[in-house]
Amino acid sequence: MGILNMIKGQLIDVIEWSDSSAKTMVHKYDMNGKEIMMGAQLTVRESQAAVFVNEGQLADVFGPGRYELQTSNMPILTALKSWKYGFNSPFKADVYFVNTKQFLDMKWGTSNPVMMRDAEFGMIRLRAFGIYSFKVSDPAAFLKEVFGTSALLTVEGVEGQIKRTIVSNLSDAIAESKIPALDLAANYDELGTYTMNAVNPKLASLGLTLCSFVVENISLPEEVEKSMDKRTSMGVLGNMDQYAKYQAAEAMREAANNPNGGGMAGMGVGMGAGAAMGQMFAQSMGQQAAPAAAPAPAAAPAATAVCGACGAQIPQGVKFCPECGAKQAAGGFCASCGAAVTPGAKFCPECGAKQ
């Protein structure tokens, strides 16, 4: 019995792994110098994959479930070891458990500003950050391309590669979209979808898949944001003249109510403030209420007559022509319509006015 127990102590009949860390991606099962018993129980939990490696060569991959190891369910390992059917002896192989769950809440951000040409601001520098999640989609490819022969691999071993790939493709997405800087916040979802679709083909060769990608914020340089704040403040204030008057009135009111002013000085400040406020509001109301001045009536054209000597147009009623100096006959023209009137006539032949 002692020899049988010693032999059994050198054999492994149960193979399983419980993940005690949220960041472990690959765990090499510790054989401790033992051999695997043919017919041993292999337990692969959900979000796991078990990969058998024979002398550094990838063999069979087992998904979630419980297996009794036989030559029938290990075809690649059987071929590699040239087992004949009915082989029932212990064997040696390395077993790796790959964590296929999603690794959530992974942070990403731009280590250096991204240069962008904007139609409104010109050349600007943008910074961005957010979160993403990923998982191992192809355990065999992941072991071959990334893991190698280590005993343990955590998320820290691959997140640097993923982050740099993400930032590179996001920079391309922002530059190619030509979205104005002020409209970027309204397009976070579209930029995230574009970036994820661009990154996944590059990660597929590593056996990885980007499951989600979220842009939390894209920020402008501090000096640009300050300029935008000033422009926004000016738009909110509206009429700067009215705002200046309001500020002056508030300052005078506070000065008048200042209890430290004391005696006649405080009274003088109050009187001055009241007078200034009254004048200011009177001016404001006067500008708004004063009606527009009515235009002056046009002067009536002066009555004219015709000189009997030279025919020039002369003011009516003059005794001498200003052009030729000829004396004008009295009553030679109607005082009402300026028509020529025969000397001695009592009424104008044109308008009937009494002469």
C-alpha positions as CSV (number, residue, x, y, z in Angstrom):
1,M,0.0,0.0,0.0
2,G,2.8,2.4,0.8
3,I,4.2,2.0,-2.7
4,L,0.8,2.6,-4.3
5,N,0.2,5.7,-2.2
6,M,3.6,7.0,-3.2
7,I,2.8,6.4,-6.9
8,K,-0.6,8.1,-6.5
9,G,1.1,11.1,-4.8
10,Q,3.1,11.7,-8.0
11,L,0.0,11.8,-10.2
12,I,-2.6,14.6,-10.7
13,D,-6.2,13.5,-11.0
14,V,-8.0,16.9,-10.6
15,I,-7.0,20.0,-12.6
16,E,-8.8,23.3,-11.9
17,W,-8.1,27.0,-11.1
18,S,-10.0,29.6,-9.1
19,D,-9.2,33.2,-10.0
20,S,-8.5,35.2,-6.8
21,S,-7.4,38.3,-8.6
22,A,-9.4,40.7,-10.8
23,K,-6.4,41.4,-13.0
24,T,-5.0,38.0,-13.8
25,M,-5.2,37.1,-17.5
26,V,-3.2,33.8,-17.7
27,H,-2.3,31.4,-14.9
28,K,0.1,28.4,-15.4
29,Y,-1.2,25.4,-13.5
30,D,1.5,24.3,-11.0
31,M,2.4,20.6,-11.7
32,N,4.9,20.6,-8.9
33,G,6.9,17.9,-10.8
34,K,3.9,15.6,-11.1
35,E,2.4,13.8,-14.1
36,I,-1.2,14.0,-15.2
37,M,-3.2,10.8,-14.8
38,M,-5.0,9.6,-17.9
39,G,-8.7,9.9,-17.0
40,A,-8.1,12.9,-14.7
41,Q,-10.9,15.4,-14.1
42,L,-10.4,18.8,-15.8
43,T,-12.8,21.6,-14.6
44,V,-12.9,24.8,-16.6
45,R,-15.2,27.5,-15.1
46,E,-17.2,30.1,-16.9
47,S,-15.0,32.9,-18.4
48,Q,-12.0,30.5,-18.5
49,A,-10.2,28.4,-21.1
50,A,-7.7,25.7,-20.5
51,V,-4.8,25.3,-23.0
52,F,-2.5,22.2,-23.0
53,V,1.0,22.8,-24.1
54,N,3.4,20.0,-25.0
55,E,7.1,20.9,-24.9
56,G,6.3,24.5,-25.9
57,Q,3.9,23.5,-28.6
58,L,0.2,24.5,-28.3
59,A,-2.1,21.5,-28.2
60,D,-5.7,21.2,-27.2
61,V,-8.0,24.1,-25.9
62,F,-10.9,23.4,-23.6
63,G,-13.8,25.8,-23.0
64,P,-16.0,26.0,-19.9
65,G,-17.2,22.6,-18.6
66,R,-16.0,19.4,-16.9
67,Y,-13.9,16.9,-18.8
68,E,-12.4,13.4,-18.2
69,L,-9.1,13.5,-20.0
70,Q,-8.9,10.7,-22.6
71,T,-7.2,10.4,-26.0
72,S,-10.5,10.9,-27.6
73,N,-10.9,14.5,-26.3
74,M,-7.2,15.4,-26.7
75,P,-6.6,14.8,-30.4
76,I,-3.8,17.3,-30.9
77,L,-1.9,16.1,-27.8
78,T,-2.4,12.5,-28.8
79,A,-1.0,13.2,-32.2
80,L,2.0,15.2,-30.8
81,K,2.9,12.3,-28.4
82,S,2.2,9.6,-30.9
83,W,-0.1,7.8,-28.5
84,K,-1.8,4.7,-29.7
85,Y,-5.5,4.1,-29.0
86,G,-6.1,2.8,-25.6
87,F,-3.1,4.7,-24.0
88,N,-3.7,4.7,-20.3
89,S,-0.5,5.9,-18.7
90,P,0.3,9.2,-17.0
91,F,1.8,11.9,-19.1
92,K,3.5,15.3,-18.8
93,A,2.1,18.5,-20.2
94,D,1.8,22.2,-19.2
95,V,-1.7,23.5,-18.6
96,Y,-2.5,27.2,-18.8
97,F,-5.8,28.8,-17.7
98,V,-6.7,31.9,-19.7
99,N,-9.2,34.4,-18.2
100,T,-11.7,35.2,-20.9
101,K,-13.9,37.6,-18.9
102,Q,-14.2,41.3,-19.7
103,F,-11.7,43.5,-17.9
104,L,-13.7,46.6,-17.1
105,D,-13.1,50.3,-16.2
106,M,-9.7,50.5,-17.8
107,K,-8.5,54.1,-18.1
108,W,-7.0,55.7,-21.2
109,G,-5.8,59.2,-21.9
110,T,-3.6,61.2,-24.2
111,S,-0.1,61.5,-22.8
112,N,0.6,64.4,-25.3
113,P,-1.8,66.9,-26.8
114,V,-3.3,66.0,-30.2
115,M,-2.8,68.8,-32.8
116,M,-5.9,69.7,-34.8
117,R,-6.7,72.4,-37.4
118,D,-10.0,74.1,-36.4
119,A,-12.0,76.4,-38.7
120,E,-12.8,78.9,-35.9
121,F,-9.7,78.7,-33.6
122,G,-7.0,77.7,-36.1
123,M,-4.3,75.4,-34.8
124,I,-5.3,74.0,-31.4
125,R,-4.1,71.2,-29.1
126,L,-6.7,68.8,-27.6
127,R,-6.5,66.4,-24.7
128,A,-8.9,63.5,-24.1
129,F,-9.5,60.7,-21.7
130,G,-12.1,58.0,-21.0
131,I,-12.5,54.3,-20.2
132,Y,-12.6,51.0,-22.1
133,S,-13.1,47.3,-21.6
134,F,-11.5,44.3,-23.4
135,K,-11.2,40.5,-23.2
136,V,-9.2,37.6,-24.6
137,S,-11.2,36.4,-27.6
138,D,-8.7,33.8,-28.9
139,P,-6.8,32.0,-26.1
140,A,-4.4,30.1,-28.4
141,A,-3.4,33.2,-30.3
142,F,-3.0,35.2,-27.1
143,L,-0.7,32.6,-25.6
144,K,1.3,32.4,-28.9
145,E,1.6,36.1,-29.6
146,V,1.6,37.7,-26.1
147,F,2.0,35.4,-23.2
148,G,5.0,33.2,-24.1
149,T,6.2,30.8,-21.4
150,S,5.7,33.0,-18.2
151,A,3.9,31.6,-15.2
152,L,1.6,34.5,-14.8
153,L,0.3,37.5,-16.8
154,T,-1.8,40.4,-15.5
155,V,-3.7,43.2,-17.2
156,E,-0.7,45.6,-16.7
157,G,1.2,43.5,-19.2
158,V,-1.0,44.4,-22.2
159,E,-2.8,47.7,-21.3
160,G,0.1,49.8,-22.5
161,Q,-0.2,48.3,-26.0
162,I,-4.0,48.8,-26.0
163,K,-3.8,52.4,-24.8
164,R,-1.3,53.5,-27.4
165,T,-3.4,51.8,-30.1
166,I,-6.5,53.5,-28.9
167,V,-5.0,57.0,-28.7
168,S,-3.4,56.7,-32.1
169,N,-6.7,55.8,-33.8
170,L,-8.7,58.4,-31.8
171,S,-6.3,61.1,-33.1
172,D,-7.0,59.9,-36.6
173,A,-10.7,59.9,-36.0
174,I,-10.7,63.5,-34.7
175,A,-8.5,64.8,-37.5
176,E,-10.4,63.0,-40.3
177,S,-13.9,63.9,-39.0
178,K,-13.1,67.7,-39.3
179,I,-15.7,68.3,-36.5
180,P,-15.4,71.8,-35.1
181,A,-13.9,72.0,-31.6
182,L,-17.1,73.4,-30.1
183,D,-19.1,70.4,-31.5
184,L,-16.8,67.6,-30.4
185,A,-18.8,67.1,-27.2
186,A,-21.9,66.3,-29.3
187,N,-20.1,63.5,-31.1
188,Y,-18.4,61.5,-28.3
189,D,-20.5,58.4,-29.1
190,E,-19.7,58.5,-32.8
191,L,-15.9,59.0,-32.2
192,G,-16.0,56.1,-29.7
193,T,-17.7,53.8,-32.2
194,Y,-15.3,54.8,-35.0
195,T,-12.3,54.2,-32.7
196,M,-13.4,50.8,-31.5
197,N,-14.0,49.6,-35.1
198,A,-10.6,50.8,-36.1
199,V,-8.8,49.3,-33.1
200,N,-10.3,45.8,-33.1
201,P,-8.7,44.5,-36.3
202,K,-5.3,45.5,-34.9
203,L,-6.0,43.7,-31.6
204,A,-7.4,40.6,-33.3
205,S,-3.9,39.4,-34.2
206,L,-3.1,39.4,-30.5
207,G,-6.1,37.4,-29.6
208,L,-7.8,40.4,-27.9
209,T,-11.1,42.3,-28.5
210,L,-12.1,45.8,-27.4
211,C,-15.6,45.3,-26.0
212,S,-16.4,49.0,-25.3
213,F,-14.8,52.4,-25.7
214,V,-16.1,55.6,-24.0
215,V,-14.8,59.1,-24.6
216,E,-15.5,61.0,-21.3
217,N,-14.0,64.3,-22.2
218,I,-12.1,66.2,-24.9
219,S,-10.6,69.4,-23.6
220,L,-9.1,72.5,-25.2
221,P,-6.0,74.3,-23.9
222,E,-6.6,76.5,-20.8
223,E,-6.0,79.8,-22.6
224,V,-8.6,78.9,-25.3
225,E,-11.2,77.9,-22.7
226,K,-10.6,81.3,-20.9
227,S,-11.2,83.2,-24.2
228,M,-14.4,81.2,-24.8
229,D,-15.6,82.0,-21.2
230,K,-15.0,85.7,-21.9
231,R,-16.9,85.6,-25.1
232,T,-19.8,83.7,-23.4
233,S,-19.9,86.3,-20.6
234,M,-20.1,89.2,-23.1
235,G,-23.0,87.5,-24.9
236,V,-24.8,87.0,-21.6
237,L,-24.3,90.6,-20.5
238,G,-25.7,91.9,-23.7
239,N,-25.9,95.8,-23.7
240,M,-22.5,96.8,-22.1
241,D,-23.6,100.4,-21.6
242,Q,-26.6,99.4,-19.5
243,Y,-24.5,96.9,-17.6
244,A,-21.9,99.7,-16.8
245,K,-24.6,102.0,-15.6
246,Y,-26.0,99.2,-13.4
247,Q,-22.6,98.5,-11.9
248,A,-22.1,102.2,-11.2
249,A,-25.5,102.5,-9.5
250,E,-24.7,99.4,-7.3
251,A,-21.3,100.9,-6.3
252,M,-22.9,104.2,-5.3
253,R,-25.7,102.5,-3.4
254,E,-23.1,100.5,-1.4
255,A,-21.1,103.6,-0.7
256,A,-24.2,105.4,0.5
257,N,-25.1,102.6,2.8
258,N,-21.6,102.2,4.2
259,P,-21.9,102.6,8.0
260,N,-18.2,103.5,8.2
261,G,-18.6,106.6,6.1
262,G,-19.6,108.6,9.2
263,G,-21.5,111.9,9.7
264,M,-21.6,114.5,7.0
265,A,-19.3,112.6,4.8
266,G,-21.7,109.7,4.6
267,M,-24.6,112.1,4.0
268,G,-22.6,113.8,1.2
269,V,-21.9,110.5,-0.4
270,G,-25.5,109.6,-0.2
271,M,-26.7,112.9,-1.7
272,G,-24.1,112.6,-4.4
273,A,-25.1,109.0,-5.1
274,G,-28.8,110.0,-5.3
275,A,-28.1,112.9,-7.6
276,A,-25.9,110.8,-9.9
277,M,-28.5,108.0,-10.0
278,G,-31.3,110.5,-10.7
279,Q,-29.3,112.1,-13.5
280,M,-28.4,108.7,-14.9
281,F,-32.0,107.4,-14.9
282,A,-33.3,110.7,-16.3
283,Q,-30.8,110.5,-19.2
284,S,-31.8,106.9,-19.8
285,M,-35.5,107.6,-19.7
286,G,-35.1,110.7,-21.8
287,Q,-33.3,108.7,-24.5
288,Q,-36.1,106.2,-24.5
289,A,-39.1,108.5,-24.1
290,A,-38.1,111.7,-26.1
291,P,-40.2,111.8,-29.3
292,A,-38.5,112.6,-32.5
293,A,-38.6,116.4,-33.4
294,A,-41.1,117.3,-36.1
295,P,-39.4,118.5,-39.3
296,A,-39.7,122.3,-39.9
297,P,-42.3,123.2,-42.6
298,A,-40.8,124.1,-45.9
299,A,-40.8,127.9,-46.7
300,A,-43.3,129.0,-49.3
301,P,-41.7,130.0,-52.6
302,A,-41.6,133.8,-53.0
303,A,-44.1,135.3,-55.6
304,T,-42.4,136.5,-58.8
305,A,-43.3,138.7,-61.8
306,V,-42.0,139.4,-65.2
307,C,-40.1,142.6,-66.1
308,G,-42.0,144.5,-68.8
309,A,-38.7,145.7,-70.3
310,C,-36.3,142.7,-70.3
311,G,-38.6,139.8,-69.5
312,A,-36.5,138.7,-66.4
313,Q,-38.2,137.0,-63.4
314,I,-38.3,139.6,-60.6
315,P,-39.8,139.7,-57.1
316,Q,-43.4,140.8,-57.2
317,G,-44.1,144.4,-56.1
318,V,-40.6,145.9,-56.8
319,K,-40.5,149.3,-58.4
320,F,-37.3,148.7,-60.5
321,C,-36.1,145.6,-62.3
322,P,-32.9,144.3,-60.6
323,E,-31.6,143.1,-64.0
324,C,-32.1,146.1,-66.3
325,G,-33.2,148.8,-63.9
326,A,-36.4,149.6,-65.8
327,K,-39.2,151.2,-63.7
328,Q,-42.1,148.9,-63.3
329,A,-45.6,150.1,-63.9
330,A,-47.7,150.4,-60.8
331,G,-50.3,147.7,-60.7
332,G,-48.8,146.0,-63.6
333,F,-49.1,142.6,-62.1
334,C,-51.8,140.9,-59.9
335,A,-50.8,140.8,-56.2
336,S,-52.4,137.3,-55.9
337,C,-51.5,135.3,-58.9
338,G,-48.8,137.5,-60.5
339,A,-50.6,137.7,-63.9
340,A,-50.1,140.9,-65.9
341,V,-52.9,143.5,-65.2
342,T,-53.8,146.5,-67.4
343,P,-53.0,149.7,-65.6
344,G,-56.1,151.1,-64.0
345,A,-57.9,147.8,-63.9
346,K,-59.8,147.1,-60.6
347,F,-59.8,143.3,-60.9
348,C,-57.3,140.7,-62.1
349,P,-58.4,139.1,-65.4
350,E,-56.9,135.7,-64.4
351,C,-58.0,135.2,-60.8
352,G,-60.5,138.0,-60.2
353,A,-58.6,139.4,-57.2
354,K,-59.3,143.0,-56.5
355,Q,-56.4,145.3,-57.5
